Amino acid sequence: MTVNMARVTDGAVVNLESWDDSTPETNDLKYVGDKLVMIGDSYENGKFYRSGIEVLSPVEMLAEENQNLVNALAEATELLYQLDMSNISG
């Protein structure tokens, strides 16, 4: 089986390569997994970044969007509750 790996030089992704799944990570060869990494992205502290923003996998992006929606719903619910309470007491 093959895995996607990024060739990293001086903290920058310079190439994307397919390797055998038994290939170990090295200082200049990092597992990409299902993250949407591109040449030109940066690599720091075990994470890939594009323009300073962490590169996520599709599943991670959906989870983040889901959390944003949950937060927005909670905020809207709280605002509606406050509006309703002000109408009752006002």
Residue pairs with C-beta under 8 A, 6 or more apart in sequence:
1 20
1 21
2 18
2 19
2 20
2 21
3 18
3 19
3 20
3 21
3 23
3 31
3 32
3 33
4 16
4 17
4 18
4 31
4 32
4 33
4 37
5 16
5 17
5 18
5 19
5 23
5 25
5 29
5 30
5 31
5 32
6 13
6 15
6 16
6 17
6 29
6 30
6 31
6 32
6 37
6 41
6 43
6 48
7 13
7 14
7 15
7 16
7 17
7 28
7 29
8 14
8 27
8 28
8 29
8 30
8 43
9 28
11 42
11 43
11 44
12 40
12 41
12 42
12 43
13 37
13 38
13 39
13 40
13 41
13 42
13 43
13 48
14 39
15 39
16 32
16 37
16 38
16 39
17 29
19 29
23 29
25 31
30 43
30 48
32 48
33 57
34 57
34 58
34 59
35 48
35 55
35 56
35 57
35 60
36 55
36 56
36 57
36 58
37 48
37 55
38 50
38 55
40 50
41 48
41 49
41 50
41 55
42 48
42 49
42 50
43 49
47 54
47 55
48 54
48 55
49 55
56 64
